[in-house]
C-alpha cells in the first residue's frame, strides 16, 4: 500500500490487510482512500450522465430553435434529435474503447483526467451551437469523454475494493448516475422551462457542463494507480505476451466468449435505455398535453396545427410534467441500480441480470402498450413510473459489477470499455433506424421492448463470477 493510501486507512483496515475480513459487512474495513476512489469515480460518472441527459432535458427547446421551426412536435425535430442521440452513442463507443485501452497503457487516474476534460469542455462549447449539425458533432465529442470515463472508473473501483465489497461498491458507483440525471431534470425544470434567457435558455444548461473540470484537480492531487495495474505493467516489462491494452487479445480463445457476452448485454441495455427507458419521461407529458387540449376545448382528433397552438400556450406545464416524469423514472432507476449488487450477491450475477431483464420486459409492455395509450390517470403514473425505472434501468449497474470481473488486469480497461461501449454501435444503428422510419417515441419504445427478453437468453450463456477473485 502506498504512503498516500496508508494515510487514509480506517481503524479496521489492518485487520483487512492481514486477510481477517471474514464476517465483516461490505462497508466495514474500507480505508479512507478506497472511499475517496469511490467518491471521485462516482462524481465523474454523475457529471458524465449530466452531460448526456442535459440534451434530453433540453432537446425539445434546442433543436426547434436550431432548425428554425415553431414546434417541438415537428417531425424534423424528432429526426434531428435521433441523429444527435445516434451521434452521442457513436462517440461514446469510440471514446470508451480508445480511453479504455489508454487506461491499461498509461494508468487509470491519468486517463480519467483526460476523459473528464474532454466531456466538460465540449459540453460547454455546445452552448455556442447555431445549427443542428453542430449539435450532432458536439454530441459525438462529448460522448467520447463520457464513454471513456465510465470504462476507466469502473475498472479502478473494482481493482481498489476488497472482493467482499466489490459488487456493492461498483453498484453504488454506477447508481450515482441518477444524480446526474436529477441535475439535468433540475436544469430542465427550474431553468429551461422558466425561460431565464428566453428562447436561448437551453444554452445555459450546457454552459454548466464546465463544472466537472474541477474534479481534475482532486484526481491529480490525490489519486494513485491501483496496485494490480502496477503489477500488470511490471509483468509487461518482463514478458511481451503480457502487453497491456491490446484490443486484439479480447478475441483470443480465453477471452472471446466473455467479450461476446459483454457486448451483447451492453447492446441490449443501451438500446433499451435510449429507445425505451428514457421515454418513461413521456408518461406525464402526454397526460399534460391532453389536459392542455381539454382546457382549451380542443378535441384529440383536431388538426395538428391547432393542437400545436394549445401545446405552446401551455408549454410551461407540459415541460414541468416531462421533468416530473424524468424525476420519478430516475429515482426508481437509481434504487434499481443500487440494489443490483445486493441481488448479485444473493442470486449470483446471472440471476440478477435475469431478474431485471424479465421485469424490464413486463414493465415496458405495460407502460407503452397500455398505460400511456389509455391516458391513465397521473396518480397511477406517479406510482408506476418508479417501478418502471427500477426494472428497466437496474441491470446497468451489472455492467460495472460484472465486466471488470471478466478480464485480467492488463485488459480490464480495454475489455470493460470495449464491451460497454461497443454496445453503443448497435444502439446508434437502432436510433438511426428509428429516425429514418420516423417512429414516434412511444412507438420506438414498444419496438425495442422485446430486447429485454432476449437479454435473458444471453445471460444464460454467460459465466458466473460471484465469489471469484479479479483475474490478475
C-alpha positions in Angstrom: 0.0 0.0 0.0 1.4 3.5 -0.9 2.0 6.2 1.7 -0.9 8.2 0.5 -3.2 5.2 0.7 -2.0 4.5 4.3 -2.8 8.0 5.3 -6.5 7.3 4.6 -6.7 4.0 6.4 -9.7 3.3 8.6 -9.4 1.8 12.1 -10.2 -1.7 10.9 -8.0 -1.6 7.8 -5.2 -3.5 9.4 -7.5 -6.4 10.1 -8.5 -6.5 6.4 -4.9 -6.1 5.2 -4.0 -9.2 7.2 -6.8 -11.1 5.4 -9.0 -11.3 8.5 -12.1 -9.8 6.9 -14.4 -12.8 7.5 -17.7 -11.7 9.0 -17.2 -8.0 8.1 -20.1 -6.3 6.4 -19.3 -4.9 2.9 -18.9 -1.4 4.2 -16.6 -2.3 7.1 -12.8 -2.1 7.0 -12.9 0.2 3.9 -10.0 2.6 4.0 -10.4 6.3 3.6 -8.5 6.1 0.3 -10.9 3.5 -1.0 -13.9 5.7 -0.1 -12.1 8.6 -1.9 -11.7 6.5 -5.0 -15.5 5.6 -4.9 -16.4 9.3 -4.4 -14.2 10.7 -7.2 -15.2 7.9 -9.6 -18.9 8.5 -8.8 -18.7 12.2 -9.2 -17.0 11.7 -12.6 -19.9 9.4 -13.6 -22.5 11.8 -12.2 -21.3 14.6 -14.5 -20.9 12.1 -17.3 -24.6 11.4 -17.1 -25.5 15.1 -16.7 -23.6 15.9 -19.9 -25.7 13.3 -21.7 -29.1 13.9 -20.1 -29.0 17.7 -20.3 -29.5 17.2 -24.0 -32.6 15.0 -23.3 -33.9 17.7 -20.9 -33.4 20.5 -23.5 -33.9 18.8 -26.9 -37.5 20.0 -27.3 -36.2 23.5 -26.9 -32.8 23.5 -28.5 -33.5 21.6 -31.7 -36.6 23.6 -32.8 -34.6 26.8 -32.4 -31.6 25.4 -34.3 -33.9 24.2 -37.1 -35.9 27.4 -37.1 -39.3 25.6 -36.7 -42.1 26.6 -34.4 -42.9 23.4 -32.6 -41.1 20.6 -30.8 -43.5 18.2 -32.3 -42.4 19.0 -35.9 -41.3 15.7 -37.5 -38.0 17.3 -38.4 -37.2 17.9 -34.8 -37.6 14.2 -33.9 -35.4 13.2 -36.8 -32.6 15.5 -35.9 -32.9 14.6 -32.2 -32.5 11.0 -33.2 -29.4 11.9 -35.2 -28.0 13.7 -32.2 -28.7 10.6 -30.0 -27.1 8.3 -32.5 -24.0 10.6 -32.7 -23.7 10.6 -28.9 -23.8 6.8 -28.9 -21.2 6.5 -31.6 -18.9 9.0 -29.8 -19.3 7.0 -26.6 -18.4 3.8 -28.4 -15.2 5.3 -29.9 -14.2 7.1 -26.8 -14.9 4.2 -24.4 -12.8 1.8 -26.5 -10.0 4.3 -27.1 -9.7 5.5 -23.5 -10.3 2.1 -22.0 -7.2 0.9 -23.9 -5.3 4.0 -22.9 -6.1 3.4 -19.2 -4.4 -0.1 -19.4 -1.4 1.5 -21.0 -0.8 4.7 -19.1 -2.9 4.3 -15.9 -6.4 4.8 -14.6 -6.0 8.2 -12.9 -4.2 9.8 -15.8 -6.8 8.7 -18.3 -9.6 9.8 -16.1 -8.3 13.3 -16.2 -8.3 13.3 -20.0 -11.8 12.0 -20.2 -13.3 14.5 -17.7 -11.7 17.4 -19.5 -13.0 16.1 -22.8 -16.6 15.9 -21.9 -16.6 19.1 -19.8 -15.1 21.4 -22.4 -17.2 20.1 -25.3 -20.4 20.3 -23.3 -19.7 23.9 -22.5 -18.9 24.6 -26.2 -22.3 23.2 -27.1 -23.8 26.4 -25.7 -22.4 28.1 -28.8 -24.1 25.8 -31.4 -26.0 27.6 -34.1 -27.0 24.8 -36.4 -28.3 21.2 -36.0 -25.2 19.6 -37.5 -23.1 21.4 -34.9 -25.2 19.9 -32.1 -24.8 16.5 -33.7 -21.0 16.9 -34.0 -20.6 18.2 -30.4 -22.7 15.4 -29.0 -20.1 13.0 -30.6 -17.2 14.7 -28.9 -18.9 15.0 -25.5 -19.7 11.3 -25.7 -16.1 10.3 -26.3 -15.2 11.6 -22.9 -18.4 10.1 -21.3 -17.8 6.6 -22.6 -14.1 6.8 -21.6 -14.7 7.9 -18.1 -17.0 5.1 -17.3 -14.6 2.5 -18.6 -11.7 3.9 -16.5 -13.7 4.5 -13.3 -15.4 1.1 -13.3 -12.1 -0.7 -13.7 -10.5 1.4 -10.9 -13.3 0.9 -8.4 -13.2 -2.9 -9.0 -9.4 -3.0 -8.5 -9.3 -0.9 -5.4 -12.1 -2.5 -3.4 -11.9 -5.8 -1.5 -13.7 -8.8 -3.0 -16.4 -8.9 -0.4 -17.3 -5.2 -1.1 -16.8 -5.1 -4.9 -20.3 -5.7 -6.1 -21.9 -3.2 -3.8 -19.3 -0.6 -4.4 -19.5 -1.0 -8.1 -23.3 -0.8 -7.9 -23.1 2.4 -5.9 -20.6 3.8 -8.4 -23.0 3.2 -11.3 -26.1 4.2 -9.3 -24.5 7.6 -8.8 -25.6 8.3 -12.4 -29.1 9.1 -11.1 -27.7 12.3 -9.5 -26.5 13.4 -13.0 -30.0 12.8 -14.4 -31.6 14.6 -11.5 -29.2 17.6 -12.1 -30.4 17.6 -15.7 -34.0 17.4 -14.6 -33.4 20.3 -12.2 -31.9 22.4 -15.0 -34.9 21.5 -17.2 -37.5 22.2 -14.5 -36.0 25.4 -12.9 -34.0 26.9 -15.7 -35.1 25.8 -19.2 -38.8 25.7 -18.5 -38.5 29.1 -16.7 -37.0 30.7 -19.9 -34.5 32.7 -17.9 -32.7 33.6 -21.1 -35.8 33.5 -23.3 -35.5 31.0 -26.2 -31.8 30.8 -25.6 -32.2 29.4 -22.1 -31.2 25.9 -23.1 -27.7 27.1 -23.8 -27.3 27.9 -20.0 -27.7 24.2 -19.3 -24.8 23.3 -21.5 -22.6 26.1 -20.0 -22.9 24.4 -16.6 -21.1 21.5 -18.2 -17.7 23.0 -17.5 -18.1 22.5 -13.7 -16.8 18.8 -13.6 -13.4 20.0 -14.9 -12.7 21.0 -11.3 -12.5 17.3 -10.4 -9.3 17.1 -12.4 -7.6 19.0 -9.5 -8.6 16.3 -7.0 -7.6 13.4 -9.2 -4.2 14.9 -10.0 -3.6 15.6 -6.3 -4.9 12.5 -4.5 -5.5 9.6 -6.9 -2.9 6.8 -7.3 -2.7 3.9 -9.7 -4.1 0.6 -8.4 -1.6 -2.0 -7.2 -3.0 -4.5 -9.6 -2.3 -2.2 -12.5 1.3 -1.6 -11.4 1.9 -5.3 -11.2 0.5 -5.8 -14.7 2.9 -3.1 -16.0 5.8 -5.0 -14.3 4.8 -8.2 -16.0 4.6 -6.4 -19.3 8.1 -5.2 -18.9 9.4 -8.8 -18.4 7.1 -10.6 -20.9 5.9 -9.2 -24.2 3.0 -11.6 -24.3 1.6 -9.8 -21.3 1.2 -6.5 -23.1 -1.4 -4.1 -21.7 -4.3 -2.6 -23.6 -4.1 -4.9 -26.7 -7.6 -5.0 -28.1 -6.9 -8.0 -30.3 -6.4 -10.1 -27.2 -10.1 -9.7 -26.3 -10.8 -12.1 -29.2 -8.4 -14.8 -28.2 -10.0 -18.1 -27.2 -9.7 -17.5 -23.5 -11.5 -14.1 -23.7 -13.8 -14.4 -26.7 -16.9 -15.7 -25.0 -16.7 -13.1 -22.3 -16.2 -10.4 -24.9 -19.2 -11.5 -26.9 -21.5 -11.9 -23.9 -20.4 -8.5 -22.5 -21.1 -6.7 -25.8 -24.4 -8.4 -26.2 -25.6 -7.5 -22.7 -24.4 -3.9 -23.1 -26.1 -3.6 -26.5 -29.4 -4.7 -25.1 -29.1 -2.4 -22.1 -28.1 0.6 -24.1 -30.7 0.1 -26.9 -33.4 -0.3 -24.4 -32.1 2.7 -22.3 -32.2 5.2 -25.2 -35.0 3.6 -27.1 -37.3 2.6 -24.2 -36.3 3.7 -20.7 -35.9 7.4 -21.4 -39.3 7.6 -22.9 -40.8 7.0 -19.5 -40.5 10.8 -19.4 -43.4 10.9 -21.8 -45.9 9.3 -19.4 -47.0 12.5 -17.6 -46.0 14.7 -20.6 -48.7 13.0 -22.8 -51.2 13.3 -19.9 -50.3 17.1 -19.6 -50.7 17.6 -23.4 -54.2 16.0 -23.3 -55.1 18.2 -20.3 -54.0 21.3 -22.2 -56.3 20.3 -25.1 -59.2 19.7 -22.8 -58.6 23.1 -21.0 -58.8 24.9 -24.4 -61.8 22.8 -25.6 -59.8 21.2 -28.4 -60.7 17.6 -29.4 -58.0 14.9 -29.5 -58.6 14.4 -33.3 -58.1 18.1 -34.1 -55.7 19.3 -36.8 -52.0 19.2 -35.7 -51.6 22.9 -36.2 -54.5 23.6 -33.7 -53.0 21.2 -31.2 -49.6 22.8 -31.5 -51.0 26.2 -30.6 -52.5 24.7 -27.4 -49.3 23.0 -26.5 -47.4 26.2 -26.9 -49.9 28.1 -24.8 -49.4 25.5 -22.0 -45.7 24.8 -22.7 -44.6 25.5 -19.1 -47.0 23.0 -17.6 -46.1 20.4 -20.2 -42.4 20.9 -19.7 -42.8 20.5 -15.9 -44.8 17.3 -16.4 -42.0 15.9 -18.5 -39.4 16.8 -15.9 -41.5 15.2 -13.1 -41.7 12.0 -15.2 -38.0 12.0 -15.6 -37.5 12.5 -11.9 -39.8 9.6 -10.9 -38.3 7.4 -13.6 -34.8 8.3 -12.4 -35.4 7.8 -8.7 -36.8 4.3 -9.3 -33.9 3.6 -11.6 -31.4 4.7 -9.0 -32.8 2.3 -6.5 -32.7 -0.5 -9.0 -29.0 0.3 -9.7 -28.0 0.4 -6.0 -29.7 -2.9 -5.3 -28.1 -4.8 -8.2 -25.1 -5.5 -6.0 -27.3 -7.0 -3.3 -29.2 -9.1 -5.8 -25.9 -10.2 -7.4 -24.6 -11.5 -4.1 -27.9 -13.1 -3.2 -28.7 -14.9 -6.5 -25.5 -14.5 -8.5 -24.6 -12.2 -11.3 -26.6 -14.2 -13.8 -29.7 -14.4 -11.5 -29.6 -10.6 -11.0 -29.4 -10.0 -14.8 -32.3 -12.3 -15.4 -34.5 -10.7 -12.7 -34.0 -7.2 -14.2 -34.5 -8.3 -17.8 -37.7 -10.1 -17.1 -39.0 -7.2 -15.1 -38.0 -4.6 -17.7 -39.8 -6.5 -20.4 -43.0 -6.7 -18.4 -42.9 -3.0 -17.4 -42.1 -1.8 -20.9 -45.1 -3.6 -22.3 -47.3 -2.3 -19.5 -46.2 1.3 -20.0 -46.2 1.7 -23.8 -48.9 -0.9 -24.8 -51.4 0.1 -22.2 -50.8 3.0 -19.7 -49.8 5.8 -22.0 -52.2 4.9 -24.9 -55.0 4.5 -22.4 -54.4 8.0 -21.0 -54.0 6.6 -17.5 -54.5 8.9 -14.5 -51.5 10.9 -13.4 -51.9 9.3 -9.9 -51.4 5.8 -11.3 -48.4 7.0 -13.4 -46.8 8.5 -10.3 -47.0 5.1 -8.7 -45.9 3.0 -11.8 -43.0 5.3 -13.1 -40.6 4.5 -10.2 -41.2 0.7 -10.7 -40.7 1.1 -14.4 -37.4 2.9 -13.8 -36.3 0.3 -11.3 -36.7 -2.6 -13.6 -35.8 -1.0 -16.9 -32.5 0.5 -15.7 -31.2 -1.6 -12.8 -29.3 -4.1 -14.9 -26.9 -1.3 -16.0 -25.1 -1.5 -12.6 -24.4 -5.0 -13.6 -22.0 -3.9 -16.3 -19.9 -2.1 -13.7 -20.0 -5.1 -11.4 -19.6 -7.9 -14.0 -17.4 -6.7 -16.8 -14.3 -5.9 -14.7 -14.6 -9.5 -13.4 -14.4 -11.0 -16.9 -10.9 -9.8 -17.9 -7.3 -9.9 -16.5 -5.8 -6.6 -15.2 -3.8 -6.0 -18.4 -7.0 -6.0 -20.4 -9.5 -4.8 -17.8 -9.9 -1.2 -19.0 -9.8 -2.4 -22.6 -12.3 -5.2 -22.1 -14.7 -3.2 -19.9 -14.6 -0.2 -22.2 -15.0 -2.3 -25.3 -17.9 -4.4 -24.0 -19.9 -1.5 -22.6 -19.2 1.0 -25.5 -19.3 -1.4 -28.4 -22.9 -1.8 -27.4 -23.3 1.8 -28.5 -22.7 0.9 -32.1 -25.8 -1.3 -32.1 -27.7 1.4 -30.2 -26.7 4.0 -32.7 -27.9 1.8 -35.5 -31.3 1.4 -33.7 -31.6 5.1 -33.3 -30.8 5.8 -36.9 -33.4 3.2 -38.0 -36.0 5.0 -35.7 -35.0 8.3 -37.3 -35.3 7.0 -40.8 -38.6 5.3 -40.1 -39.9 8.4 -38.4 -41.2 6.4 -35.4 -42.8 8.3 -32.6 -41.1 8.0 -29.2 -43.6 5.5 -27.7 -43.6 3.5 -30.9 -39.8 3.2 -30.7 -40.0 2.1 -27.1 -42.6 -0.6 -27.8 -40.5 -2.0 -30.7 -37.3 -2.1 -28.5 -39.0 -3.8 -25.5 -38.6 -7.4 -26.7 -34.8 -6.9 -26.4 -35.2 -7.3 -22.6 -36.5 -10.8 -23.2 -33.5 -11.6 -25.5 -31.3 -10.4 -22.6 -32.5 -13.4 -20.6 -31.2 -15.8 -23.2 -27.8 -14.0 -23.4 -27.4 -14.2 -19.7 -28.0 -18.0 -19.6 -24.8 -18.3 -21.8 -22.7 -16.2 -19.5 -20.3 -17.5 -16.8 -21.0 -16.9 -13.1 -18.3 -14.8 -11.3 -19.9 -14.5 -7.8 -17.3 -15.0 -5.1 -14.3 -15.1 -7.5 -11.2 -13.0 -7.3 -10.5 -10.5 -10.0 -8.3 -12.1 -12.7 -4.8 -10.8 -12.2 
